[in-house]
């Protein structure tokens, strides 16, 4: 975990050595930060420190946090120039004192017995390195908008789900601090899916689990970074899963030590195998095939390229209909033409297309 240099840091608050460290990266959360912090301070498990990194907020968040820190010694407030969530999280990991470490975001609400239940689970199951919980979604007015969010429960189900997508809600997770550090913390190269990359690496040294209980209200708003960066998250998530498969196959992590991931067109050269980029492109296209932002944005060119390749593209014609329903008429016809060309290329006798349809990623 490399710490950024040249940061202006101000730290407030002191606590004795706690059992639990709560880490909360914050940037421009003035509207919701008081409620988020209050939900931590009123936990039934009281033996904790709350580390908050204010990552250069400009909306009044800093003043609110200073007032909260002055009134509760459990809060350790760290002010710094803006450097991003990965550097903020790694800084808190390096400062945390607790045996356990819980994630929290500055706009969510933890229910009162969240920490008590997670610590009890980790204490009873020493093979578990991290445990998440279920959650419900709320909007900016605290109204529940989706009451039925479910993540897999049990290490076997979580491990299976990990090979498809992230089986956790990030701000619900509590780690064993030693396991989190042994996994290497967060990686700057995966700044848009830093949690999924971490969970994949952590799953190689410890079991992971979710509680069946709803213990967090997850706030979803149109301006969230996870919504704005959906396409980047998807690209990086596919590359994180690829790296995990490489390690499981006995090969080195291809992105170890990198601060920036190779672009798709450089993947074959970076890995040293022909066809990796093509296979990754297909997986990314498959995940983005119904995304309005991807279909209306620059990712559409990659989806069209995949359609023209003749490689397997389940649900492709539903993607065409999706373009039409979004009013993207020119793109509707462009994608349809690409699919027809791809289907022609994939006819029996086209050995290149047949070979490319194989799982190059896992070879």
C-alpha positions in Angstrom: 0.0 0.0 0.0 1.9 3.1 -1.2 0.9 6.3 0.5 0.6 9.4 -1.6 3.3 12.1 -1.0 2.9 15.8 -0.4 -0.5 15.7 1.2 -1.6 18.4 3.6 -3.0 16.5 6.5 -4.8 17.7 9.6 -5.9 15.1 12.2 -8.3 15.5 15.0 -9.4 13.2 17.9 -7.9 10.6 20.1 -9.0 7.2 21.3 -7.6 4.4 23.3 -6.8 1.2 21.4 -10.3 0.0 20.2 -11.5 -3.5 19.1 -12.9 -2.0 15.9 -11.8 0.7 13.5 -14.5 2.1 11.2 -13.1 3.7 8.0 -15.1 6.3 6.2 -13.8 8.1 3.1 -15.7 11.3 2.5 -15.9 13.8 -0.3 -18.7 16.5 -0.6 -21.3 14.7 1.6 -22.6 17.8 3.5 -26.2 16.8 2.9 -25.9 13.3 4.4 -22.8 13.2 6.6 -24.4 14.0 9.9 -26.9 11.2 9.6 -24.2 8.7 8.5 -21.9 9.6 11.4 -24.8 9.5 13.9 -25.6 6.0 12.7 -22.1 4.9 13.7 -21.9 6.7 17.0 -25.2 5.1 18.2 -24.1 1.5 17.5 -24.8 -1.0 20.3 -21.2 -2.1 20.1 -19.4 0.9 21.4 -15.7 -0.2 21.4 -14.6 1.5 18.2 -12.8 4.4 16.6 -14.2 6.2 13.6 -11.6 7.2 11.1 -12.9 9.8 8.6 -10.8 11.0 5.7 -12.1 14.3 4.3 -10.7 14.1 0.8 -10.6 17.8 0.0 -14.4 18.5 0.3 -15.6 21.9 -1.0 -19.3 21.8 0.0 -19.2 22.5 3.7 -18.5 18.9 4.7 -15.3 19.8 6.5 -16.9 22.2 8.9 -19.6 19.7 9.8 -17.0 17.0 10.4 -14.9 19.3 12.6 -17.9 20.0 14.8 -18.7 16.3 15.1 -15.1 15.4 15.9 -14.9 18.0 18.6 -17.8 16.5 20.4 -16.9 12.8 20.3 -13.4 11.5 21.0 -14.0 8.3 19.1 -13.8 10.3 15.8 -10.4 10.7 14.2 -10.8 13.2 11.4 -8.1 13.5 8.8 -8.2 16.3 6.4 -6.2 16.1 3.2 -6.0 17.4 -0.3 -8.1 15.5 -2.8 -6.3 12.3 -3.9 -9.1 9.8 -4.4 -10.8 7.0 -2.6 -8.0 4.4 -3.0 -5.4 6.6 -1.3 -7.9 7.6 1.3 -8.8 4.0 2.2 -5.2 2.9 2.3 -4.3 5.9 4.6 -7.0 4.8 7.0 -5.9 1.2 6.9 -2.4 2.3 7.9 -3.7 4.4 10.8 -6.4 2.0 12.1 -5.8 0.4 15.5 -8.6 -2.2 15.7 -8.6 -5.9 15.4 -11.5 -5.6 13.0 -12.1 -2.9 10.4 -15.5 -1.9 9.0 -16.2 0.1 5.9 -18.7 2.9 5.8 -19.7 5.6 3.3 -20.6 9.2 4.1 -24.1 9.0 2.8 -25.4 5.6 4.1 -27.0 4.6 7.4 -25.8 1.7 9.5 -28.5 0.1 11.6 -27.7 0.1 15.4 -26.7 -3.6 15.8 -24.7 -3.9 12.6 -21.2 -4.0 14.3 -22.3 -6.2 17.2 -23.6 -8.9 14.8 -20.6 -8.7 12.5 -18.1 -9.0 15.3 -20.0 -11.9 16.8 -19.9 -13.7 13.4 -16.2 -13.1 12.9 -15.4 -14.1 16.5 -17.3 -17.4 16.1 -15.8 -18.2 12.7 -12.0 -17.6 12.7 -11.7 -18.8 9.1 -13.8 -15.8 7.9 -11.7 -12.8 6.8 -14.6 -10.5 5.9 -18.4 -10.4 6.4 -21.0 -8.2 4.7 -24.7 -7.8 5.3 -27.9 -7.4 3.4 -29.2 -3.8 2.8 -32.1 -1.9 1.4 -31.8 1.1 -1.0 -33.0 4.5 0.1 -33.2 7.8 -1.9 -32.1 11.3 -0.9 -35.2 11.7 1.3 -34.6 8.5 3.2 -37.4 6.7 1.5 -36.9 3.0 0.9 -36.9 2.5 -2.9 -35.8 -1.2 -3.1 -36.6 -3.3 0.0 -35.4 -6.7 -1.5 -31.6 -6.6 -2.0 -30.1 -10.0 -1.4 -26.5 -11.1 -1.5 -25.4 -14.8 -1.2 -25.0 -16.2 2.3 -22.4 -18.8 3.3 -18.8 -19.0 2.2 -19.5 -21.5 -0.6 -22.2 -19.3 -2.1 -20.1 -16.2 -1.8 -17.1 -17.9 -3.4 -19.3 -19.0 -6.4 -20.9 -15.6 -6.7 -17.5 -13.9 -6.7 -16.7 -15.5 -10.1 -19.6 -13.7 -11.7 -19.8 -10.3 -9.9 -19.2 -8.7 -6.6 -21.3 -10.5 -3.9 -21.1 -7.7 -1.3 -22.4 -4.2 -0.8 -19.1 -2.3 0.0 -20.2 -0.2 2.9 -21.6 -3.2 4.8 -18.4 -5.1 5.0 -16.3 -5.7 8.1 -12.8 -7.2 7.8 -10.3 -8.8 10.0 -7.6 -6.1 9.9 -4.8 -8.6 9.6 -6.5 -10.3 6.6 -7.1 -7.0 4.9 -3.5 -6.0 5.2 -2.2 -9.4 4.2 -4.3 -9.1 1.0 -2.4 -5.9 0.2 -5.2 -3.3 0.7 -6.6 -1.4 -2.2 -4.9 -1.0 -5.6 -4.8 2.3 -7.4 -5.1 0.7 -10.8 -8.6 -0.5 -9.9 -9.8 2.9 -8.7 -13.3 2.3 -10.2 -13.8 -1.2 -8.7 -11.3 -1.2 -5.9 -13.5 -3.2 -3.6 -14.1 -6.1 -6.0 -10.4 -6.4 -6.8 -9.7 -6.5 -3.1 -12.4 -9.1 -2.4 -11.0 -11.4 -5.1 -7.5 -11.2 -3.7 -8.8 -11.6 -0.1 -10.8 -14.7 -1.2 -7.5 -16.4 -2.0 -6.3 -16.3 1.7 -9.6 -16.4 3.7 -13.2 -17.4 3.5 -15.8 -14.6 2.9 -19.4 -14.4 4.1 -22.6 -12.3 4.3 -25.1 -12.2 7.1 -28.7 -12.7 6.1 -29.7 -9.6 8.1 -30.5 -6.2 6.6 -28.1 -4.0 8.6 -27.5 -1.0 6.3 -29.6 1.5 4.3 -27.7 2.2 1.1 -28.3 5.6 -0.4 -28.6 5.7 -4.2 -28.8 9.1 -5.9 -28.4 10.1 -9.6 -25.1 11.9 -8.9 -23.4 8.9 -7.4 -19.9 8.1 -8.8 -20.8 4.5 -9.1 -23.6 5.4 -11.5 -21.5 8.0 -13.5 -18.6 5.5 -13.8 -20.6 2.4 -14.6 -18.8 1.6 -17.8 -15.4 2.1 -16.3 -16.3 0.0 -13.3 -17.4 -2.8 -15.7 -14.2 -2.7 -17.7 -12.1 -2.8 -14.5 -14.2 -5.5 -12.9 -13.7 -7.8 -15.9 -10.0 -7.2 -15.7 -9.9 -7.9 -12.0 -11.7 -11.2 -12.5 -9.3 -12.0 -15.3 -6.3 -11.4 -13.0 -8.0 -13.6 -10.3 -8.4 -16.4 -12.9 -4.7 -16.1 -13.9 -3.6 -16.5 -10.3 -5.9 -19.4 -9.7 -4.3 -21.0 -12.8 -0.9 -20.7 -11.3 0.2 -17.7 -13.3 1.3 -14.3 -11.8 -1.1 -11.4 -11.3 -0.7 -9.5 -14.6 -1.5 -6.2 -13.0 0.6 -6.5 -9.8 2.5 -3.2 -9.2 0.6 -1.2 -11.9 -1.0 2.2 -11.1 -2.8 2.2 -14.5 -4.4 -0.8 -16.2 -3.5 -1.6 -19.8 -6.1 -0.6 -22.4 -7.9 -3.4 -24.2 -5.9 -3.0 -27.3 -2.7 -3.5 -25.4 -3.8 -6.5 -23.4 -2.4 -9.2 -25.7 1.0 -7.7 -25.7 0.9 -7.1 -21.9 -0.2 -10.7 -21.1 1.8 -12.3 -23.9 -1.1 -14.3 -25.4 -3.1 -13.7 -28.5 -6.8 -13.4 -28.1 -7.0 -12.1 -24.5 -8.2 -8.7 -25.6 -10.9 -10.1 -27.8 -12.2 -12.4 -25.1 -12.2 -9.6 -22.5 -14.0 -7.3 -25.0 -16.7 -9.9 -25.4 -17.2 -10.2 -21.6 -17.4 -6.5 -21.2 -19.8 -6.1 -24.1 -22.0 -8.8 -22.6 -22.2 -7.0 -19.2 -22.9 -3.6 -20.8 -25.3 -4.8 -23.5 -28.4 -3.3 -21.8 -26.8 -0.2 -20.2 -28.3 3.1 -21.4 -25.1 4.9 -20.7 -23.0 2.4 -22.6 -25.3 2.2 -25.6 -25.5 6.0 -25.8 -21.9 6.6 -25.1 -18.4 5.7 -26.4 -18.7 2.1 -25.2 -21.1 1.5 -28.1 -18.2 1.2 -30.5 -16.8 -1.7 -28.5 -20.2 -3.4 -28.4 -20.4 -3.1 -32.2 -16.9 -4.5 -32.6 -17.9 -7.5 -30.6 -21.0 -8.0 -32.7 -19.0 -7.8 -35.9 -16.5 -10.4 -34.6 -18.9 -13.3 -34.9 -18.0 -14.3 -31.3 -20.9 -15.5 -29.1 -23.2 -12.7 -28.1 -26.2 -14.0 -26.1 -29.1 -11.5 -26.0 -27.7 -9.5 -28.9 -31.0 -8.9 -30.6 -32.5 -7.8 -27.3 -29.7 -5.2 -27.3 -30.9 -4.0 -30.7 -34.4 -3.6 -29.3 -32.9 -1.8 -26.3 -31.2 0.8 -28.6 -34.5 1.3 -30.4 -36.5 1.8 -27.1 -33.9 4.4 -26.0 -34.5 6.3 -29.2 -31.0 5.6 -30.5 -32.3 4.8 -34.0 -29.0 5.2 -36.0 -27.2 3.0 -33.5 -30.1 0.5 -33.7 -29.4 0.0 -37.4 -25.6 0.1 -36.9 -25.7 -2.7 -34.3 -28.2 -4.8 -36.4 -25.9 -4.6 -39.4 -22.9 -5.5 -37.3 -24.8 -8.6 -35.9 -25.8 -9.7 -39.4 -22.1 -9.4 -40.5 -21.0 -11.3 -37.4 -23.5 -14.1 -38.0 -22.2 -14.4 -41.6 -18.6 -14.6 -40.3 -19.5 -17.3 -37.8 -20.9 -19.7 -40.4 -19.3 -23.1 -40.4 -16.0 -23.0 -42.2 -14.8 -19.8 -40.6 -12.1 -21.3 -38.5 -11.0 -17.9 -37.1 -14.4 -17.1 -35.7 -14.9 -20.6 -34.2 -11.5 -20.5 -32.5 -12.1 -17.0 -31.1 -15.4 -18.2 -29.5 -13.4 -20.3 -27.1 -12.5 -19.2 -23.5 -9.1 -17.7 -24.1 -9.4 -16.0 -20.7 -9.1 -19.2 -18.8 -6.4 -21.0 -20.9 
